[in-house]
């Protein structure tokens, strides 16, 4: 289970890092060309797939004692942190359905920001404490 958590978090971190250059362009109201949009969509698709796979894994398997609650906390936290990317991807797809390149000045970024309250310092600290206690070293949490 330790390896599954590590793999999930490491892949999540790598995919998030791959999305940053596109997010920065969008935040600066710069247009993405068709190739950049395709890459950004692919990254977001992989992020969602990673989140779904981990969620299904912990839902359909018997986990070692002490891992069920913490694995669910990790899954909920990471998935909630990705809501911004999911919503941004949806907005981009809606916007680009009618044009070949994305002009993001029409996107209301405030409406896309995470409102779940799941992503906060208190939850992050709980996750980091669990990872440290279980000696799980990831790229995502350096606790």
C-alpha positions in Angstrom: 0.0 0.0 0.0 2.9 2.3 0.7 4.1 1.9 -2.8 0.6 2.6 -4.2 0.3 5.8 -2.3 3.8 6.9 -3.3 3.1 6.1 -7.0 -0.2 8.0 -6.9 1.3 11.1 -5.3 4.5 11.0 -7.4 2.5 10.8 -10.7 0.1 13.5 -9.5 3.0 15.8 -8.8 4.7 15.1 -12.2 1.5 15.8 -14.0 0.8 19.0 -12.1 4.3 20.2 -12.9 3.7 19.4 -16.6 0.5 21.6 -16.5 2.2 24.6 -14.9 3.5 26.2 -18.1 0.1 26.1 -19.6 -1.5 27.5 -16.5 0.9 30.4 -16.4 0.1 31.2 -20.0 -3.6 31.1 -19.2 -3.1 33.2 -16.1 -1.3 35.8 -18.2 -4.3 35.9 -20.6 -2.1 34.5 -23.4 -3.5 32.3 -26.1 -2.7 28.7 -26.5 -2.4 27.3 -29.9 -4.1 24.1 -31.0 -1.1 21.9 -30.1 -0.7 23.5 -26.7 -4.4 23.0 -26.0 -4.2 19.4 -27.0 -1.2 18.9 -24.6 -3.0 20.6 -21.8 -6.1 18.5 -22.4 -4.0 15.3 -22.4 -2.3 16.2 -19.1 -5.7 17.0 -17.5 -7.1 13.7 -18.8 -4.1 11.9 -17.2 -4.6 13.7 -13.9 -8.2 12.7 -13.8 -7.4 9.1 -14.7 -4.8 9.0 -12.0 -7.3 10.4 -9.4 -10.0 8.0 -10.5 -7.7 5.0 -10.5 -6.5 5.6 -7.0 -10.0 6.3 -5.7 -11.2 3.1 -7.2 -8.2 1.2 -5.8 -8.9 2.2 -2.3 -12.6 1.7 -2.7 -12.4 -1.9 -4.0 -9.5 -3.2 -2.0 -9.0 -4.2 1.6 -6.3 -1.9 3.0 -3.9 -2.5 5.9 -5.1 -1.3 9.3 -4.7 2.5 9.6 -4.6 3.0 5.9 -8.2 3.3 4.8 -9.0 6.6 6.4 -5.7 8.2 5.5 -5.8 6.9 1.9 -9.3 8.4 1.5 -8.0 11.7 3.0 -5.1 11.7 0.5 -7.5 10.9 -2.4 -10.0 13.6 -1.4 -7.3 16.2 -0.9 -5.5 15.6 -4.2 -8.7 15.3 -6.2 -10.0 18.5 -4.7 -6.7 20.3 -5.5 -7.2 19.2 -9.1 -10.7 20.6 -9.3 -9.2 23.9 -10.5 -7.6 22.0 -13.4 -10.8 20.1 -14.2 -12.9 23.3 -14.2 -10.2 25.2 -16.2 -10.1 22.3 -18.8 -13.9 22.4 -19.1 -13.9 26.2 -19.6 -11.2 25.9 -22.2 -13.1 23.2 -24.0 -16.3 25.3 -24.0 -14.4 28.3 -25.2 -12.5 26.5 -27.9 -15.5 24.6 -29.3 -16.1 27.7 -31.3 -12.6 28.9 -32.1 -9.4 27.2 -33.1 -7.2 28.9 -30.5 -7.9 29.7 -26.9 -8.3 33.3 -25.8 -8.7 33.1 -22.1 -9.7 36.7 -21.2 -13.3 35.5 -21.5 -12.9 32.9 -18.7 -14.0 33.9 -15.2 -11.1 32.5 -13.2 -12.7 33.4 -9.9 -15.5 31.0 -10.6 -13.0 28.2 -11.2 -11.1 28.4 -7.9 -11.6 25.5 -5.4 -14.5 26.1 -3.0 -14.6 22.7 -1.4 -12.5 23.7 1.6 -10.8 20.3 1.5 -7.5 21.8 0.4 -6.1 23.6 3.4 -3.1 23.6 5.7 -4.8 21.5 8.4 -5.5 18.6 6.0 -2.1 18.9 4.4 -0.5 18.6 7.8 -2.5 15.4 8.6 -1.4 13.9 5.3 2.3 14.9 5.9 2.2 13.4 9.4 0.8 10.1 8.1 3.4 10.0 5.3 6.2 10.7 7.8 4.9 8.2 10.3 4.6 5.5 7.6 8.0 6.5 6.1 6.4 7.2 2.6 8.6 9.6 0.7 6.9 11.4 -2.2 7.6 14.2 -4.6 4.3 15.8 -3.7 4.7 16.1 0.1 8.1 16.7 1.5 6.8 17.2 5.1 
